[in-house]
Amino acid sequence: MAGNKSKNLPSFRSVDELVAFFESHDMGEYWEQLPKAEVEVRLAKKVNAGNSKWSTTESQNVSSNTGKRWTSTQLRQLRQLARQNTPTRVIGLKLGRTENAVRTKASEKGVSLKLKNQPSYYRRKK
């Protein structure tokens, strides 16, 4: 803090002692003597799923291949996983792609992502 004379920071044997000290002292008086700290912050983008009450969060870790071209191996895996009735979200996780990227690529390549032998979620019971 400019203009303030810094007091000498005492030495501490543990983090608990340091915390206890600053609970009763102004940190500003010792600011220049404190070590610098680097903090890494990861932000996630919250995506609203239309008018639904549900929302999803997609973090950068989920879509590790964002912006990268699809390899022939990934296309082969996409076809194989779709044939095995794998849900789109799971395909995305396995390929490091978002669910939307998987749907788009499947559409481009003519790969059906429709689950076979699965009851409709909207089918009414009789």
Backbone as a ProteinNet text record, in pm:
[ID]
protein_1_A
[PRIMARY]
MAGNKSKNLPSFRSVDELVAFFESHDMGEYWEQLPKAEVEVRLAKKVNAGNSKWSTTESQNVSSNTGKRWTSTQLRQLRQLARQNTPTRVIGLKLGRTENAVRTKASEKGVSLKLKNQPSYYRRKK
[TERTIARY]
83.8	0	89.1	77.3	162.3	144	255.1	249.9	251.6	218.5	217.8	355.1	397.6	521.4	487.4	558.1	533.5	592.9	520.2	571.1	641.6	730.9	799.7	704	699.5	613.7	680.6	614.1	675.2	685.2	768.2	777.1	673.8	627.2	523.2	572	532.3	569.2	470	349.6	248.3	152.3	76.3	-25.7	-132.2	-161.9	-261.2	-218.9	-88.6	-39.2	-54.7	-24.2	-37.5	-182.4	-275.2	-417.7	-463.7	-423.8	-463.1	-409.9	-286.5	-227.1	-309	-344.9	-416.2	-564.8	-614.3	-751	-759.1	-646.4	-646.4	-557.3	-499.6	-412.5	-454.4	-424.1	-454.9	-348.2	-389.7	-295.7	-227.3	-293.8	-237.2	-107.3	-90.5	32.5	152.2	127.3	233.7	237.5	158.3	134.4	261.5	356.7	478.2	568.5	551	634.9	574.5	448.9	382.8	432	444.4	489.8	382.2	427.4	333.8	278.7	154.3	90.6	31.2	43.1	-20.2	-137	-249.2	-370.3	-420.2	-450.8	-507.5	-658.2	-732.3	-877.5	-929.1	-1015	-1078.3	-1224.7	-1265.9	-1403.8	-1479.2	-1603.3	-1688.3	-1800.7	-1839.7	-1947.3	-2078	-2175.7	-2305.1	-2393	-2447	-2528.3	-2670.7	-2763.9	-2904.1	-2962.7	-3030.3	-3085.9	-3228.4	-3241.9	-3372.5	-3464.9	-3589.9	-3689.2	-3692.4	-3604.2	-3600.8	-3555.8	-3595.6	-3549.6	-3407.6	-3354.9	-3221	-3120.3	-2999.6	-2890.9	-2767.7	-2675.3	-2552.9	-2434.1	-2324.6	-2201.9	-2098	-2038.4	-1933.6	-1803	-1709.7	-1581.6	-1482.9	-1371.2	-1272.6	-1213	-1210.1	-1153.7	-1236.9	-1368.5	-1456.3	-1431.1	-1414.6	-1397.7	-1251.7	-1164.5	-1021.4	-984.6	-1073.2	-1043.7	-1113.8	-1162.7	-1232.8	-1144.9	-1200.6	-1127.4	-1033.9	-1013.8	-924.9	-1005.2	-940.2	-1005.1	-1031.8	-1138.7	-1169.4	-1072.7	-1012.7	-922.7	-1004.4	-944	-1013.6	-1041.9	-954.2	-975.8	-1097.8	-1112.4	-1227.8	-1357.6	-1353.8	-1472.9	-1511.5	-1411	-1435.8	-1498.1	-1443.4	-1497.9	-1640.8	-1667.4	-1802.8	-1900.8	-1865.6	-1954.1	-1974.2	-1865.2	-1872.3	-1957.1	-1935.6	-2011.2	-2159.1	-2189.1	-2328.8	-2395.2	-2322.9	-2377.3	-2402.1	-2321	-2334.5	-2440.3	-2515.4	-2625.8	-2576.1	-2458.7	-2401.4	-2467.6	-2510.2	-2569.9	-2472.8	-2525.9	-2445.3	-2352.1	-2401.3	-2319.4	-2196.5	-2213.9	-2103.6	-2003.8	-2055	-1966.3	-1879.2	-1940.7	-1866.3	-1756.7	-1788.7	-1689.1	-1573.2	-1604.9	-1500.4	-1410.5	-1467.3	-1390.5	-1333.2	-1364.2	-1315	-1382	-1508.9	-1586.9	-1714.3	-1774	-1901.6	-2011.2	-2123.4	-2237.1	-2282.5	-2283	-2322.5	-2225.8	-2096.1	-1997.5	-2020.5	-2053.7	-2081	-2205.2	-2310.8	-2433.5	-2407.9	-2332.8	-2303.6	-2223.9	-2118.9	-2034.1	-2111.6	-2192.9	-2273.3	-2368.6	-2427.7	-2518.9	-2444.5	-2326.1	-2245.1	-2208.2	-2179.3	-2132.3	-2244.3	-2368.1	-2480.7	-2485.6	-2435	-2434.9	-2557.3	-2638.8	-2758.2	-2722.5	-2767.4	-2744	-2869.9	-2973.1	-3098.7	-3077.6	-3114	-3098.1	-3201.2	-3156.2	-3244.2	-3293.7	-3414	-3474.3	-3484.4	-3503.8	-3520.5	-3661.3	-3733.5	-3866.7	-3856.2	-3953.8	-3956.8	-3978.5	-3912.5	-3929.2	-4066.8	-4128.7	-4256.9	-4375.9	-4350.4	-4459.2	-4547.1	-4676.8	-4769.5	-4800.8	-4812.5	-4849.1	-4997	-5039.7	-5182.9	-5248.7
-115.5	0	122.7	205.4	323.2	418	471.1	569.2	507.8	383.3	317.5	258.7	269	202	57.7	-34.6	-175.7	-214.3	-295.5	-353	-482.3	-527.6	-653.8	-770	-856.8	-973.7	-1079.2	-1124.6	-1228.7	-1360.8	-1449.7	-1582.1	-1674.4	-1770	-1861.4	-2004.4	-2090.4	-2231.4	-2312.9	-2257.1	-2332.1	-2234.5	-2287	-2207.8	-2163.9	-2249.6	-2214.7	-2090	-2079.9	-1960.9	-1836.2	-1850	-1738.2	-1691.7	-1784.7	-1752.6	-1684.1	-1737.6	-1678.8	-1536.3	-1513.3	-1380.1	-1279.8	-1316.7	-1222.7	-1211.6	-1296.1	-1277.4	-1157.8	-1121.2	-1008.5	-892.3	-899.5	-793.1	-753.5	-630.8	-579.9	-626.9	-700.2	-753.2	-641.2	-526.9	-414.2	-363.7	-378.3	-332.5	-421.2	-540.1	-636.8	-675	-606.8	-645.1	-666.3	-573.1	-580.1	-697	-750.8	-862.5	-999.1	-998.6	-1125.9	-1180.4	-1311.6	-1369.7	-1354.8	-1341.3	-1334.5	-1474.4	-1479.7	-1609.3	-1606.9	-1718.3	-1732.9	-1828.3	-1790.1	-1869.5	-1898.9	-2024.6	-2063.1	-2077	-2011.2	-2014.7	-2075.2	-2175.1	-2235.9	-2197	-2133.6	-2090.5	-2186.1	-2211.3	-2296.7	-2210.8	-2240.4	-2167.5	-2239.3	-2166.2	-2225.4	-2208.9	-2319.5	-2319.3	-2351.5	-2266	-2288.9	-2380.7	-2484.5	-2583.7	-2543.9	-2438.1	-2394	-2352.7	-2391.3	-2357.5	-2459.3	-2555.2	-2660.3	-2604.2	-2670.3	-2628.9	-2677.4	-2758.8	-2813.5	-2727.1	-2723.2	-2657.3	-2744.1	-2726.5	-2805.5	-2711.9	-2761.8	-2685.9	-2760.2	-2691.5	-2752.7	-2685	-2760.3	-2702.3	-2730.2	-2660	-2677.5	-2817.5	-2881.2	-3015.7	-3118	-3099.9	-3196.1	-3198.6	-3081.5	-3074.6	-3045.2	-3140.5	-3121.1	-3109.7	-3151.2	-3146.2	-3031.2	-2933.4	-2820.7	-2752.7	-2733.6	-2665.9	-2755.6	-2877.8	-2970.1	-3051.5	-3090.2	-3174.2	-3312.6	-3374.5	-3511.5	-3603	-3695.1	-3791.4	-3908.9	-3986.7	-4104.5	-4204.3	-4210.3	-4298.6	-4254.4	-4124.6	-4073.7	-4098.9	-4084.4	-4111.2	-4259.1	-4346.3	-4489.8	-4519.6	-4456.6	-4476.5	-4423.8	-4310.4	-4254.2	-4353.8	-4408.9	-4506.6	-4630	-4679.4	-4800.8	-4777	-4666.9	-4637.4	-4616	-4553.6	-4533	-4668.4	-4759.8	-4894.5	-4970.9	-4942.5	-5011.4	-4947	-4852.4	-4790.8	-4704.1	-4644.5	-4560.3	-4422.9	-4370	-4236.9	-4130.1	-4027.4	-3921.9	-3855.4	-3829.9	-3764.7	-3849.9	-3980	-4071.2	-4074.7	-4073.5	-4069.5	-3944.5	-3831.7	-3706.9	-3715.2	-3772.2	-3784.9	-3874.7	-3983.9	-4077.4	-4016.3	-3929.5	-3870.3	-3733.1	-3683.1	-3550.9	-3439.9	-3460.9	-3364.5	-3330.9	-3216.5	-3182.3	-3266.1	-3275	-3349.6	-3288.5	-3155.7	-3088.8	-3119.9	-3127.3	-3160.2	-3301.9	-3392.9	-3531.7	-3536.5	-3466.2	-3464.7	-3405.6	-3296.5	-3231.5	-3323.5	-3384.1	-3471.7	-3595.4	-3651.2	-3768.5	-3732.6	-3616.3	-3571.6	-3555.1	-3494.8	-3476	-3609.8	-3709	-3838.8	-3941	-3901.7	-3993.7	-4103.7	-4076.5	-4174.6	-4149.4	-4253	-4240	-4254	-4156.9	-4161.9	-4202.8	-4240.5	-4280.6	-4412.9	-4415.4	-4537.2	-4640.2	-4761.2	-4868.6	-4947.4	-4999.8	-5082.4	-5008.2	-4878	-4798.1	-4739.6	-4746	-4685.8	-4534	-4473.9	-4329	-4268.6	-4158.7	-4092.1	-4029.5	-4002.4	-3934.5	-4026.9	-4156.2	-4251.1	-4259.4	-4243.4	-4250	-4394.7	-4419	-4554	-4570	-4692.2	-4719.1	-4766
0	0	0	-101.8	-118.3	-1.4	44.4	150.5	290.6	304.9	435.8	463.6	588.2	626.5	659.2	596.2	624	757.6	830.1	954.1	917.5	1004	977.7	1001.4	905.6	913.1	1001.1	1107.8	1191.6	1115.6	1164.2	1101.4	1166.4	1088.7	1134.8	1118.8	1211.7	1205	1123.8	1105.1	1030.8	963	871.5	802.8	902.4	998.9	1100.9	1178.3	1210.9	1280.8	1194	1067	973.6	965	953	944.9	1073	1186.2	1315	1327.2	1280.8	1287.5	1206.5	1082.5	995.6	1028.9	1115.5	1163	1257.2	1316.4	1410.1	1365.4	1244.9	1194.8	1053.1	1017.1	884	785.2	682	585.1	507.6	493.2	419.8	479.1	607.6	672.4	638.6	587.4	558.2	410	328.6	189.3	109.3	120.7	38.3	76.8	195.2	240.9	209.6	168.1	138.5	5	-7	-134.9	-241.4	-365.6	-477.8	-503.3	-545.7	-572.6	-712.4	-782.6	-913.4	-897.2	-956.9	-946.4	-1086.3	-1113.4	-1242	-1226	-1313.9	-1308.1	-1437.3	-1425.6	-1543.3	-1543.9	-1650.4	-1662.2	-1752.7	-1721.1	-1803.4	-1860	-1980.6	-2045.1	-2016.6	-1965.7	-1936.9	-2060.5	-2108	-2228.4	-2189.2	-2226.7	-2196	-2302.2	-2260.5	-2353.1	-2393	-2471.5	-2521.3	-2409.5	-2420.3	-2319.2	-2206.1	-2213.1	-2111.9	-1977.9	-1870.7	-1738.8	-1712.2	-1800.6	-1783.1	-1856.5	-1807.3	-1878.3	-1863.8	-1955.4	-1950.3	-1944.2	-1893.6	-1888.3	-1968.9	-2064.5	-2145	-2111.6	-2062.9	-2027.7	-2139.8	-2138.1	-2244.1	-2240.8	-2126.3	-2118.1	-2193.8	-2198.1	-2263.5	-2412.6	-2472.7	-2617	-2651.6	-2622.9	-2643.7	-2791	-2880.2	-3023.2	-3094	-3018.2	-3077.5	-3180.5	-3299.7	-3406.5	-3485.2	-3440.6	-3512	-3612.4	-3719.6	-3821.1	-3764.2	-3814.2	-3775.8	-3849.3	-3777.7	-3840.9	-3892.9	-3981	-4033.8	-3921.2	-3822.7	-3707.3	-3628.2	-3606.6	-3533.8	-3611.1	-3741.6	-3822.8	-3814.9	-3816.8	-3803.4	-3666.6	-3561.3	-3426.6	-3417.7	-3480.4	-3481.3	-3541.8	-3657	-3723.1	-3636	-3578.5	-3496.1	-3371.6	-3302.3	-3181.5	-3212.7	-3325.4	-3365.1	-3392.6	-3458.9	-3485.7	-3356.2	-3253.5	-3125.1	-3034.8	-3091.4	-3016.2	-2900	-2915.6	-2811.3	-2814.4	-2699.7	-2697.1	-2748.4	-2810.8	-2873	-2772.6	-2652.9	-2550.4	-2517.8	-2509.5	-2477.9	-2594.2	-2716.6	-2834	-2825.9	-2794.1	-2782.9	-2678.2	-2564.2	-2457.5	-2501.3	-2569.1	-2612.8	-2719.4	-2804.2	-2913.9	-2879	-2760	-2721.9	-2801.3	-2836	-2914.7	-2839.2	-2873.1	-2811.9	-2876.4	-2808.7	-2862.4	-2994.5	-3003.2	-3127.8	-3241.4	-3212.3	-3315.1	-3367.1	-3277	-3316.7	-3406.1	-3367.2	-3448.2	-3586.9	-3591.4	-3719.1	-3810.6	-3758.3	-3840.4	-3885.4	-3796.8	-3833	-3946	-3939.3	-4044.6	-4176.6	-4171.7	-4292.9	-4357.1	-4275.3	-4324.7	-4341.4	-4312.9	-4328.7	-4224.5	-4105.5	-3997.4	-3910.1	-3890.2	-3807.6	-3660.5	-3581.8	-3437.5	-3362.3	-3436.7	-3374.6	-3302.2	-3175.1	-3096.4	-3140	-3164.1	-3208.7	-3088.5	-3097.7	-2992.9	-2859.4	-2866	-2745.8	-2746.6	-2636	-2632.8	-2641.4	-2703.6	-2714.1	-2576.2	-2549.1	-2420.7	-2408.7	-2521.5	-2520.6	-2543.9	-2551.1	-2574.1	-2450.5	-2470	-2359.1	-2323	-2194.1	-2149.4	-2165.5	-2206.2	-2227.8	-2101.9
[MASK]
++++++++++++++++++++++++++++++++++++++++++++++++++++++++++++++++++++++++++++++++++++++++++++++++++++++++++++++++++++++++++++++

